[in-house]
Amino acid sequence: MRRGHAFSHGKIAPVRPVQRADLPTDTVALSRFLLGKVLVREVGGEVLTGRIVETEAYIQGDPACHAFRGMTPRNRSLFLDVGHAYVYLCYGTSYMLNVSSERAGIGEGVLLRALEPLAGMEHMHRAREVGRARDLARGPGRLAAAMQVDLRHDGLDLFAKEALWVGTDDAPLAAIGESTRIGLTKGADLRLRYFVAGSDYLSGTRKLNALPA
């Protein structure tokens, strides 16, 4: 597989909201649907944007899903109707941004694992204190830090164009790859990770990010 940019880089196209009616109410379908979409964060008078290039699905019966043992005060946002943010703090150090993916009452979600930064990169560099653009949001903890996402955004409607929302610039999408998820001990054999083939901004290893020959 040729390494390179999965999307052309030129003048940044305008981003328009994704309509809620267009969202699939199926976790795997939503994981794939979100690839190529643009995450928008409005903060301090600046607009930060990044293209979603990597996701993971967490489904019912999946021991790695936070809803596996039912609803709790911590995970209640995961049970909201499709398209709401579920944000949690991982190991006391990093926030993780997920999207609820089923009808209200069903606890499933999509973890946003990596972004290709598009706009507001100076702001992201300050937030992340790193030099290379490809490292700004490569991994779910880095993604949330670069976009300044935290528990204030838990439960937010991501398709209502608020301070944090998902849109599209209609950029054509390259091939979609899939693999096992990253860093899990439970449900580690499930192939529920999806990525934009050829992106330089993925968090997985070269082996995980390779398409079948």
C-alpha positions as CSV (number, residue, x, y, z in Angstrom):
1,M,0.0,0.0,0.0
2,R,1.4,3.4,-0.9
3,R,1.9,5.7,2.0
4,G,0.7,9.2,1.6
5,H,-2.2,11.6,2.1
6,A,-5.6,10.0,1.7
7,F,-7.1,13.4,0.8
8,S,-5.8,16.2,-1.4
9,H,-4.5,19.3,0.4
10,G,-5.3,22.7,-1.0
11,K,-7.7,25.4,0.0
12,I,-9.8,24.2,2.9
13,A,-13.4,23.6,1.8
14,P,-16.3,24.9,3.8
15,V,-17.7,22.4,6.3
16,R,-21.5,22.0,6.5
17,P,-23.4,20.1,9.2
18,V,-24.2,16.4,8.7
19,Q,-28.0,15.9,8.9
20,R,-29.2,13.7,11.7
21,A,-31.5,11.9,9.3
22,D,-28.4,10.7,7.4
23,L,-26.9,8.9,10.4
24,P,-27.1,5.1,10.4
25,T,-28.4,3.6,13.7
26,D,-25.9,0.8,13.6
27,T,-22.6,0.9,15.4
28,V,-20.4,-0.6,12.7
29,A,-22.2,1.4,10.0
30,L,-21.6,4.6,12.0
31,S,-18.0,3.7,12.5
32,R,-17.5,3.6,8.8
33,F,-19.8,6.6,8.1
34,L,-17.8,8.9,10.3
35,L,-14.6,8.3,8.4
36,G,-13.8,11.3,6.3
37,K,-16.2,13.5,8.2
38,V,-14.8,16.6,9.9
39,L,-14.8,17.2,13.7
40,V,-15.3,20.9,14.4
41,R,-14.4,22.6,17.8
42,E,-15.2,26.2,18.4
43,V,-13.0,27.5,21.3
44,G,-11.8,31.0,22.3
45,G,-13.0,32.6,19.0
46,E,-11.1,30.0,17.0
47,V,-12.4,27.1,14.9
48,L,-10.4,23.9,15.0
49,T,-11.1,21.2,12.5
50,G,-9.8,17.7,11.8
51,R,-10.8,14.9,9.5
52,I,-11.8,11.7,11.2
53,V,-9.5,8.9,9.9
54,E,-9.8,6.2,12.5
55,T,-12.6,4.8,14.6
56,E,-13.5,1.8,16.7
57,A,-16.9,0.2,17.3
58,Y,-18.1,-1.0,20.8
59,I,-21.2,-3.1,20.6
60,Q,-23.6,-5.0,22.8
61,G,-22.2,-8.2,24.3
62,D,-18.7,-6.8,23.8
63,P,-16.7,-7.1,27.1
64,A,-14.7,-4.0,26.1
65,C,-17.8,-1.8,25.8
66,H,-18.4,0.4,28.7
67,A,-22.1,-0.5,28.6
68,F,-21.4,-4.2,29.0
69,R,-22.7,-4.3,32.6
70,G,-25.5,-1.8,32.0
71,M,-26.0,1.9,32.6
72,T,-24.2,3.8,35.3
73,P,-23.9,7.5,36.1
74,R,-20.5,7.5,34.2
75,N,-21.7,5.9,31.0
76,R,-25.3,7.2,30.7
77,S,-24.4,9.3,27.6
78,L,-23.5,6.1,25.8
79,F,-27.2,5.1,26.0
80,L,-28.5,8.4,24.4
81,D,-29.9,8.5,20.9
82,V,-27.4,8.2,18.0
83,G,-25.0,11.1,17.6
84,H,-24.3,12.3,21.2
85,A,-20.9,12.6,22.8
86,Y,-19.8,10.1,25.4
87,V,-16.6,11.5,27.0
88,Y,-14.7,9.7,29.8
89,L,-11.4,10.1,31.5
90,C,-9.1,7.1,30.9
91,Y,-6.6,6.1,33.7
92,G,-7.0,9.6,35.1
93,T,-4.9,11.2,32.4
94,S,-6.6,11.3,29.0
95,Y,-10.1,12.1,27.8
96,M,-11.7,9.9,25.2
97,L,-14.4,11.1,22.7
98,N,-17.0,8.6,21.6
99,V,-20.3,8.9,19.6
100,S,-23.4,7.1,20.8
101,S,-24.5,4.9,17.9
102,E,-27.9,3.3,18.5
103,R,-31.4,4.1,19.5
104,A,-31.9,5.7,22.9
105,G,-31.6,3.0,25.6
106,I,-29.1,0.8,23.8
107,G,-25.5,1.3,25.0
108,E,-23.2,1.2,22.0
109,G,-20.7,3.7,20.7
110,V,-17.9,4.7,18.3
111,L,-14.5,5.8,19.7
112,L,-12.9,8.5,17.6
113,R,-9.2,7.3,17.5
114,A,-7.5,9.8,15.1
115,L,-7.8,13.0,13.2
116,E,-6.0,14.6,10.3
117,P,-5.7,18.2,11.4
118,L,-7.1,20.7,8.9
119,A,-7.5,24.1,10.6
120,G,-6.5,25.7,13.9
121,M,-3.2,23.7,14.0
122,E,-1.4,26.5,15.9
123,H,-4.0,26.2,18.6
124,M,-3.6,22.4,18.6
125,H,0.2,22.7,18.8
126,R,-0.2,24.9,21.9
127,A,-2.6,22.5,23.5
128,R,-0.5,19.4,22.8
129,E,3.0,20.9,23.0
130,V,4.2,18.8,20.1
131,G,5.9,19.8,16.9
132,R,4.8,17.4,14.2
133,A,1.3,17.8,12.7
134,R,0.9,14.1,12.3
135,D,1.2,13.6,16.1
136,L,-1.3,16.2,17.1
137,A,-4.4,13.9,17.1
138,R,-3.0,10.5,16.3
139,G,-4.6,8.4,19.1
140,P,-7.8,9.0,21.1
141,G,-6.2,10.8,24.0
142,R,-4.2,13.1,21.7
143,L,-7.3,13.8,19.7
144,A,-9.3,15.0,22.7
145,A,-6.3,17.1,24.0
146,A,-5.8,18.7,20.6
147,M,-9.5,19.6,20.3
148,Q,-9.7,20.5,24.0
149,V,-12.5,18.0,24.6
150,D,-13.3,17.1,28.2
151,L,-16.2,16.1,30.5
152,R,-17.9,19.4,29.7
153,H,-18.8,17.9,26.4
154,D,-20.2,14.6,27.7
155,G,-23.8,14.2,26.4
156,L,-23.5,17.0,23.8
157,D,-25.4,16.6,20.6
158,L,-22.7,16.3,18.0
159,F,-25.1,17.0,15.1
160,A,-26.5,20.3,16.4
161,K,-23.6,22.6,15.5
162,E,-22.7,23.7,19.0
163,A,-19.2,24.1,20.4
164,L,-18.3,20.6,19.2
165,W,-19.9,19.0,16.2
166,V,-19.4,16.8,13.2
167,G,-19.7,18.0,9.6
168,T,-18.6,17.3,6.1
169,D,-16.7,19.0,3.3
170,D,-17.7,16.3,0.8
171,A,-14.1,15.3,0.2
172,P,-13.9,11.9,-1.6
173,L,-13.0,9.0,0.7
174,A,-10.2,6.5,0.0
175,A,-10.6,2.8,0.7
176,I,-11.6,1.8,4.2
177,G,-9.5,-0.7,6.1
178,E,-10.4,-2.7,9.1
179,S,-8.5,-4.5,11.9
180,T,-8.7,-5.6,15.5
181,R,-8.9,-2.8,18.0
182,I,-5.9,-1.4,19.8
183,G,-4.7,-1.8,23.4
184,L,-7.5,-4.2,24.6
185,T,-7.4,-7.4,26.6
186,K,-11.1,-8.1,26.4
187,G,-12.7,-8.6,23.0
188,A,-9.2,-8.1,21.5
189,D,-9.9,-10.5,18.6
190,L,-12.9,-8.5,17.2
191,R,-12.3,-6.7,14.0
192,L,-14.1,-3.5,14.9
193,R,-11.4,-0.9,14.1
194,Y,-11.9,1.1,10.9
195,F,-9.5,3.5,9.1
196,V,-8.9,5.6,6.0
197,A,-6.4,3.7,4.0
198,G,-3.2,5.6,3.2
199,S,-3.6,8.2,5.9
200,D,-0.4,9.4,7.6
201,Y,-2.4,10.2,10.7
202,L,-3.4,6.7,12.0
203,S,-2.5,5.5,15.4
204,G,-2.0,1.8,14.6
205,T,1.1,0.0,13.5
206,R,2.0,-0.5,9.8
207,K,0.8,-4.1,10.0
208,L,-2.6,-3.1,11.4
209,N,-3.0,-0.3,8.9
210,A,-2.2,-2.4,5.8
211,L,-5.0,-3.4,3.4
212,P,-5.2,-7.1,2.4
213,A,-3.0,-7.8,-0.7
